[in-house]
Amino acid sequence: MSMPNPKRTAVRVQKVRLYPDVEMKQVLDELCDYRRYCWNEALALWNDMYEQSLILDDRKSRPSEYKVRNELVAEKQDWQYALSARVLQLSVRDLNKAFRNFFDKAQTDWGKPKFKSKKAPRQGFKTDRARIVNGKLLLDRPHESRHKKKWTAIPFKGAKSLEGDLKVVSVYRENGRYYASLPFEVDIRKKEKTGRCDAVDVNVGHLNHAGGVVSTIPKRLEMLYKRIRHYQRVLARKRTVNGKKAVRSRNYAKTRAKLQRDYTRAANIQHDLMQKFTTELVSRNDAVVIEDLDVKKMQMSHVASKGMHRSVFGYFRQVLSYKCEWYGRRLIIADKFYPSTQRCSKCGHIKQKDEKITLEGNSKHKTRHDEYICYECGAVMDRDENAVMNLLALA
């Protein structure tokens, strides 16, 4: 008798594009501005409370989410009652999370919270009282709203499924367009066992695994990057000639909008590739082995750093991690010092000192960077295929 397939809950986020009318565009713009205002007011108050606690040497007077929120609510102005109260509440909650991450020693790369600028290309807000009504997004309307006459649900496109409990919705404006992240808490069934394993060796421009090679920079991306490089040069030339006045011209704004559009297209293509490849991995295999790479340190070495950034190593690991957790697959992370590239998958010999393979190959034996020659058993292999077989041995 077969055991039933266990279920578990997970939050799936879907990014959709919103199509608001003129009235709702004004509402969204006001909420974006209000979110920025609440964040900046909360951050200023938080800093003042913290400095005061240091001066008085009083731990009890240190800021907290509860204190800052109550202070801002007590000092509300009349115009704020015409906007959603949840924007203020959630902005203070996010600020509290940001400070927690900042003081967490385990997260060394997390910076101190900063003030938001109205010149930032992306503006947005959050709400936990939005609903899906007839396939449209309906925001919560304050009692004293200035838009009572025409408060409508906002149509959107891009959602594959609207099933599940809707959580905190993030709405943002970027490059004149409006988007929303819709997180649904859904039931996910673990996939059945396949009895197979796979390993992935990440490289600049491609991912190698036991089933073949997946290109992370296809031809359509190369064309986009050429256009991006062209627009960057045009904008730089305008800034060199006109200085600060360049940003005021219409041609500058048009070119910057085209640059932002191509950046968005490139990111969408990369994310689509990673989503499809990771889904294929977790569907076909019970266990997947990847390397534990220090991507930030590798990018700072300035050796193929742009290619590493465009290969989205970090995003690949992030997506694969949560999908393995969803579907009950095992994700094996090879240690940073595991010699997957230097070890021979045939006999187990590990290259040492001047015999090691580098990005330039091996100067002693005059070999290329993409070939592996074992000086113990004489095996000749492709370097990436050899690395995949070494990683697969860990499974």
N, C-alpha and C positions, 0 to 999 in steps of 0.2 A: 504494500500500500504506500503510495507516494505521499510525502509530506506536503502540506499546503505551502505555497510560496509566500513568505512573510512580507508584510507591508510596513513601511515607515513613512513619516512625514518629512517633507523638505520644502524649502522655499525656492521657488523658481521665479526668476525675474525676467520679464519681457520688456524690451525697449520698443516703444511705439511712437509714431509721429502724430502729433495733434493737429487738428485743423479747426481752430476757433474762429468764430465770426468777429466782427469789429468790436462788439461790446465785450466779448470774453477775452479778446486780446488785451484790452485795457485792464481787465481784471487780473490776468496773468502778469502783466507788466507791473501793476501795483503790488502784487504779492511778492514778486521777485525783489522789488525795491524794499519792501517791508522786511523781508527775510534778511537782507543785507543790513538794514538799519538795526534790527533786533540783535543780530550777531555782534555788530560793532558796539552797541550800547552795553550788551552783556559782557563783552571782552574788556571794555573800559572799566566797568564796575568791578569785574573780577580782579583786574590788576590793582585797582585802588584798595579793595578789601585786603588783598594779599600784602601790599606794601604797608598798610595800616597795622596788620597783624605782626609784621616784622618789627615795626617801630615800637609797638606796645609790648612786644614779646608775649603775645597772647595767642595760643593755639586755637582757642574757642572762637576767636573772631575771624578765622581763616574762611575764605569763600567756599561755597558749595552750590550745587545745582539748586537746592531748595532755597537758600538765602538769596541768590541772584535772581531767581525767577520771581519770588515774592516781592523783592524790591522793585523790579521792573513793572510788575502788575500793579503795585500800589501807586506808582508814578505815571500810570498810563494817561496819555493826553486824549482829548475828545476825538480827534481824527482816527486814533488807533482802534476805536470801538467799531468802526465801519469795515475793519479788516478781520480776517480769521484769527481767533485767539490761539489756534493750534500752531500757527507759524511761529509765534513767540515761544511757546512751550517747547517745541521741537528744536528750535535754534539753540536754546539754553541747554537742552539735553545733549545736542551734538557738541557744544562747546565743552561740556563736562567730560564727554568721551575723549575729546581732543586733548584736554589737560591730563587725563588719566594715561593716555598713550605717551604723552610727553614725559611724564614722570616714571614711566615703566622702563626700568633699565634693560629689560630684555629686548625692547624695540629701540635700538641705538640710532636708527635713521629717522626717527619721528621728530619733526621740528616743533617749535613752540607755536601755538595758534597766533595767527596774524589777522589784522583788520582786512575786511573785504573791500575791494575797489569797484566802483561803478564802471570802470573802464575794462574790467575783465571780460574776455570774450564769452564766458558762460555765466549766466545768472539763473538762479532757481530758488525753489522753496520746497518744503515738505508738508504733507498733511496725512493724518491717519483717519480722516473722516470722509474720504472720497468713496464713491460707490460706482459700480458699473450698472447703468440703467439702459436696457435695450441696445446693448453693444456700444454705449457711449460713456464717457467719463463725466460724472457729475460731482463737482466740488461742493464742500459745505458752504452755505451762505450765512453770513452773520446777520443778526437781527436788525442792525442799523446800517445795512449795506446801501451804498449809493447806487447800486445796479439792480434794484428790486424788480424793475419793470421788465428787464430782459435778461434773466439769469437762466441760461440754457446749458444742457449737457453738451460736451465737446466730442465730436466724432474723431476717431483715430483709425490708423491702419498699421498693420505689422504684427498683430497678436495672433498666435497660432491657436491658443486656447484660453478661455476665460473661466475655467473651472477652478474651484478652490476658494479659500478665504483670502480676501484682499488685505494686505498689510499696509505699512507706511509707504505712500506714493511720493516719488520725487518727480517734480515737474521743473523743467529748465528750458531756457531760451538760448539758442546758439546760432549765430550767423543769420538772424532774422527768422529762424524756424523754431517751432515749439515741439518738445519731446517729453515723454513721461516714461518712468521705469515702474512697471506694474509687478510687484512681488505677490505671488499667490502661494499659499501654503497648501500643498497637494500631497496625496498619498502616492508613494512610489513602491512598486514591487521589485524585489531583488531579482536579477536575471539568473537564469538556470546555469548550472555549471557546464563548461565546455571541455575542461581537461587540457586546455592549451595555455601557454604563456608567451609573452612577447617582451622585447626590450627596445628602447628607443635611444639612439645616440644623436644628440642635438648638435647641429653644425650651422655655420653661417650660410643661409640661403636654402637649407634643406634639412630634413629629418630622416635619418636612416633607422629602419626597423627590420625585423625578420621577414616581413612581407614585401619589402621594397623600399623605395625612396619617395618622400613627399616634399615637393618644392614649396618653400614658404615665401618665395618671391617670384611668382609667375610673371609671364610677359606683360599681362595687363597692369601689374603693379610697377614694373619697370617703366612703362609709359607714363604712369601717374607720377613717379618720382622724377622723371625728366621734366614734366610740366611744373612740379613743385620747385625744382631747382631753378627753372626759368623765372617763375613768379618771385622767388626769393631774391634773385638778382635784380629784377625790375624794381622791387620795393627798396632794396639797398641803394640802388642808383638814385632813386628819387630822394631818399633821406640824405644822401651825400650832397646832392645838388641844392636841395631846398631846406635842409635842416629840419627844424621843428615845424615849419610851415607845410611840410609834405603831407602830414596826416590830415590836413584840412581840405585837401583837394579831392574832388569826386573820383578822379582816375585812381588815386591811391586807395580809396575805399573800395572801388570796384575790384582792383587787383588783389587786395587783401581778402575780399569775399571769395574770389576764385581760389586763392591759396587755401583758405579754410575749408572750402568745399572739397578740394582734392585731398586734403588731409583726412577729412571725414570718410571719403570714399576708400582711401587706402586702409584706414583702420577697420572699416566694415569688411573689406575683402580678407584681411588678415584674420579677423575674429571668426569669420565664416569658415575659413580653412581649418582653423584650430578646433572649432566646434565639431565639424564633420569628422576630422581625423580622430579626436578623442572619443567621440561616440563609437566609431568603428573599433577602436582599441578595447573599450570596456565591453562591447557587445560580443567580441570574438574570443576574449581571453579572460582567464580567471585571475591572472597576476600580470602586472606590468612593471618593468624595471627601468628606472631613469637615473641619471646622474644628479648629484647634489652640487650644482655649479654656483659659484659666487659671481652672479651676473654683473652686479654693480662694480665689483673690483675689476672684472674683465673689461668692462666698458671704459674704465678709467685708464687702462693701459694704452689706449689710442691705437691698438693694433686691430683693425677691422671693427672698431667700436660702433660705427654707423651700421654696418651689416648685422652686428649682434643686436642692436636696438631694433632693427627692422625685422629680425627673425623672431621676435616676441617670445624669448625663452621663458620669461617669468609668467606670462599669460598662459602659455602651454601647460606649465606645471600647476598653476592655480586651477585651471579648468579640469585637468585630469584628476587632481586631488579630490575635488568635490564630486565628480562623477563616479569615481571608484567608491567613495563613501556612500553615495546614493544607492548604487546597484550591488553593493556587497562584494566588490572586487578588492584584491590586495595590491596595494601600491608599495613597491620596494624601492627605497632611495639608497643608491650606492654612495658610499662614503666619498668625501671630497678627494681623499688620497688613494682611492682605489685605482690601480693602474690599468684602466680599461684600454687605453691607447697603447701603452708600452708593453703589455702582456701578450704573449703568443697564445692564441686560443687552441692551438694544436698540442703543444708540449708544456705550456705554462711558464716558459722562460720570460723573465722581465728585463727589459733593457735598462741599463744603468749608465749614468754619467754621460760621456760623449757619444754613446750609442743611441740616446733617446731621440724620438721623433719630435720635432718642433713644427711651428707654423711654416717655417721655411724649409722643412725637411731635415736631412742629416748631412752636415757639412763633411764629416769624416768619411762616410761611405758614399757620398754624392747621390743620395736618394731623394725622391720628391716627397712632399708633405702628405700626399694621398696614397702612398704605398707602404706596406709593412713587409719587411724581410727579416725573418728570424735567423739569427746567426748560430743557433744551436741545432735546429732540425732542418733548416733550409727552406721552410715554408714561405711562399710568396703570396700575399693577399692584399686586398684593398684595405686601407687603414680603417675606414668607417665600418666595413663589414666585420673586420676583426674585433673592433670595439663592441659591436652589437652582440657578437657571440660571447665575449667576455662578460657583458652585462647579463646576458641570458643565462649564464652559468650560475648566477646568484639566485635565480628563481627555482 
